[in-house]
Amino acid sequence: IGDWGIISAIPRLLKEKYPDCKVYIPSSLLVKKIFGVDTNLMYDIFNNNPYVDDFRDSIEGEIFHDHYRIYNKDNKNIPLVEQILKFWQFKEKECKDSQPELYWTDEEIELGNKIIKKYVGDQNFGCLLISKRFGTQKGQPDKKTLQRETKVLTEVLNNNNLPYFYWSYKPLKTTPFNFINKILNLRHISLRVQLYIKSKAKINISNQCGTNHLVVRYSKIYESQ
């Protein structure tokens, strides 16, 4: 999801620079044809985006994108999306507003606001996300990483005493973070509504996770990398 999310501002930026261009996103059918995987993540990111012309089930000709040729391997702090935009002749100042962006429907906004209102009213709140990468290195449990991430995230949580919506890959009571002021498990809410709720949070806290990357435009994000 992070891979789709970090390019989510590109449709708008392309349309602003090249008003006559067409922006197409591969459909789940096309992604399965090319990569052999089932996913709907492109819809979670690009649904309702006014700068996307269509989701396409097929393509003709070659897809070519040679941003690798100009990739600056000596500076890993340059966001990938800026490297890609450079291929499209974007100047540095034209790349600055390239953080991930989402366009929710009126129905999604209404439902998200209703959930927020029900559980926290008008007060500030946070979101905690613990993904299955927590305490691992290259997919394997790692004691040193577990200790470091537990320490870092606990410190941030203790410094931000808020009610928390949360999502955890296993029951929160089996993690080191069961002490938070829990208000609602987001697991059974659609991803796009989850993202709307996260966008309204004062703070989002997680181990490294693509889902949190999507709301850096809207909320303060703390990640243990």
N, C-alpha and C positions, 0 to 999 in steps of 0.2 A: 504493500500500500504506500510505503514511503516513496518508492520509485515513481509511481504514478503521481503522487502528491507534489513532489518537488518540481514537476514540470507544469503544474496546473495554471500558472500565470501566463504561460507561453501563448495560448490562444488570444488573450486580450492584447498582449504586447505585439504579436504579429499583426493583428488587425489594426492597431494604432499606427504602426509603422508602414504597413502595406495594406491599405483599406480594401483593395480589390482581391486580396488573397482568399483562398478557401481553407478552412481548418477542419480536418476530419479526424475522428478518433476510431480506432479499430473496435468493432463489436466483439462480444464474447465469442461469437462464431468464428470470426477472423483470427482472434488470438488462439483459439483451439486449433485452427487449421495450420497456423504458423508454428506454434510452440507446443501443441499437444496438451495444453492444460485448460481446466475449466475455471474461469474466474469472472466475477462481475465487478471487480474493483474499479474498472474504468467508468462504470456508471455511477458508482459511489462518489467518484471524484468529479466527473464532468457533467452529470445530470443537471439540467436547468441552467447550464452555462450559456449566456447569450452570445458568446464569441465562438462557439462550436457550431459548425454548419450541419454536421451529421455524424452518426455512427455508421461505419461502412462494414458490410459483410464480405467484401471482396476488393481486390486492388488489381490494377494493370500496370505493367512496366516495373521499373526499379525504384526501390526506396533507397535514397542515398543521403547520408548525413555524415560529413567528414569533419566533425568537430574534434575527433581524435588527433587530426593532423596539427591542430593549433592548441591542443590541450597542454597546459603548463604543468608538467609533472613535478616541477620544483616548488610549486606553491599550492599545497593541498587546501589552503583556506579559501580559495576561489570557489564559490558554489558551482556545482555542475551546470545548473541552469544558465549561469552567466557564460560558461564556456560554450554551451550550445547556442546561446543568442549571439555570441561573437561570430559564429559561423554564418549567421544571417545578417552580418554587417551592422550589428548593434554597437553603438559607442558606449563607453563605460557608464555615462550618466543615464543612458536609456535602459540600463539593466538594473538600476537600483530598486525599482518597485517590482521585484520578481519573486517575492515571498509567496508561498502557496496561498491559493484563494479558492473559496467555495461559494456556490450560489444555491441557497436553499429555496425550496418552494414555500409558498404561503402556508400550506398545510403542515410542513415540517417545522416551520417557525412557530406556528400556533401550538403544536403539540409540545415542542421543546419548552416554550414559555410556560405552558400549563404544568409541566413536570417540575420546572424550577420553582414556580409559584407555590405548588403544593408542598414541596419538601423544604424550601428555604425562605419562601416569601421574598422580601426585598433585600435580604442580607447577603453579604459576600460569601462565596463558597469556593472550594477547590475541587480538583479532580485528581485521583490517584490511579495510575495504570501500572500493573505489574505483569509484564509479558513473560512468556516461557523462556526468553533469553536471560532472565534474571539469574545472577549467580553462575553464569556459564561463560566459557570461552570456546568459540568454534563449535557450538552445539553440545559441549560436554560440561558437566558440573565442575566448578573450579572453586575450591575453598577460599583462596585469596580474593577472588572476584566477589564471591558471596559476602565476605566480611567487609570489603570496601564499599560495595553498593548498599549494604544494609546501613553502614555508618553514615554514608553521604545522604541517603534518602531520609533516614531517621532525623538527621540534623535539620534538613530542610522542612520536614513535617513539623518538628518541634518549634521551629521559628515561624511557622505559619499556622497558627491555631484557628482552624476554620472547620466548618462542616464539610464533609467530602463525599461527592459521588465517587464511585470506584468501579474498576474492572480488574479482575485478577485471573490468571490462568488456572489457579487452583483456589480453594476456599481461603478467604482472607485470614481466617483464624489459624491457618497453618503457615502463614507467613510472619515475618517479624513486625508487620505493620497493623496488627489487629487493634492497636491502641487508638487509632484515629477515631474521630467523631463521625461514624458512618451514617449516611443518610439514605443511600440507595445504591444497590448493585445494578450497573448499567448493562449487564450481560444480555438481558432479554429485550433490549431496546434496539431498534434498527441503527445501523452504523451511522447513517447520515444525521439522524436525530441525536445520537451520542455526540457526534462532532459539533453539532449546533450547541448542545449543552456545554461542551468543553470550550467552545469559542466564547462563551459568556462567563467562564470561570475567571476569578482573579488570578489563579495560578493553576498550572498543570504540572504534576510531578510524576516521573516515571524512570525506570531503567530505559536504555536506548530502545526506541520503538518508533516505527514509521508513522503510526497513528497520531502521535503527538506532534510530529513535524508539520502536520496539516494545519495546525491552529496557531503557529508562531506569529501570524499576522494579527491575531486577535487577542491573545492572552500571553501572560508571562510563563515561560516554559523552563523547568528544571529537569535535566536528564543526567543520569549517571551513565557515562559512555563506556 
